[in-house]
Amino acid sequence: MQSTAKAQYVAATATANQALWLRKILTDLSMEQRKATKINVDNQVTIAISNNPIFHGKTKHFKLKYYFLREVQKNDELQLINCKTEDQLADMLTKPLSNKGLKL
């Protein structure tokens, strides 16, 4: 469980870095985004870790560089939102398709 939570947290952190980079580019182009960028995450533990600085049981093995995710949420730059796995549209690009109903 801890390795899955860590992997999901690291992925959310990488996504947050890219979102902040895009927000910076938009600001440079005079198109500042005032609301928080919403990032869909299908792991509730990841969201809990990012919101609760006292979540020691799951985070004691994390590197400190990943804790900035809490700070950007606190500053209302990003918002992690729970999204069920079956609702993740990107999964269709990363998971194998079922062959049910295929006639060869």
SULUR-V876133 format. One record per residue. OMEGA is omega in whole degrees, -180 to 180 (none if undefined). Layout:
{{OMEGA} {OMEGA}}
//
This chain:
{{-178} {-180} {177} {179} {-180} {180} {178} {180} {178} {178} {178} {178} {178} {178} {179} {177} {-180} {179} {179} {177} {178} {177} {179} {178} {179} {178} {178} {179} {-180} {177} {-175} {177} {-175} {-180} {179} {174} {-178} {179} {179} {-180} {-178} {-180} {-177} {178} {178} {179} {179} {179} {-178} {-179} {-173} {-179} {179} {-179} {-168} {-175} {-178} {-170} {-174} {-180} {180} {173} {-177} {-177} {-179} {-176} {179} {179} {176} {-176} {-179} {174} {179} {179} {179} {174} {180} {176} {176} {-178} {178} {178} {-179} {-179} {-178} {178} {-180} {-179} {-179} {-179} {-179} {177} {-175} {-178} {179} {179} {178} {178} {178} {176} {178} {176} {-179} {none}}
//
